[in-house]
Amino acid sequence: MKDFSLLAEAIRKVTETELISFEKHDFDKTREIMLFSLGELDN
């Protein structure tokens, strides 16, 4: 269950960041943050 909440938290953070970045048209940064978040989950 702990893994699921970590995943949910990462998705929430990425979604918030993506929305903010989308407003600023900062697509490269969004992708960087998404990849970083996914990498953190693997560790």
Secondary structure by P-SEA (a helix, b strand, c coil): caaaaaaaaaaaaaaaaaaaaaaacaaaaaaaaaaaaaaaaac
